[in-house]
Amino acid sequence: MSIFKRAKDIMAANMNALFDSWEDPAKMVDQHLRNLAKDLAEVKQATAGVMAEETRANRMLKEKQDG
């Protein structure tokens, strides 16, 4: 059975090498930058939501303390 596993591993390695040769590094970098920009936008949106919630909570706390 080990000879079949070895053959399978060699075939998988050859297929992966073939797929790797098809990738354009410039396109991969561009895609990675687009993904990072998207993630940054999501983080900024989440941060804005947290900051708004903090402001609202502080306002409510001040109202309770004053009134």
ABEGO torsion letter per residue (X at the ends): XAAAAAAAAAAAAAAAAAAAAABBAAAAAAAAAAAAAAAAAAAAAAAAAAAAAAAAAAAAAAAAAAX
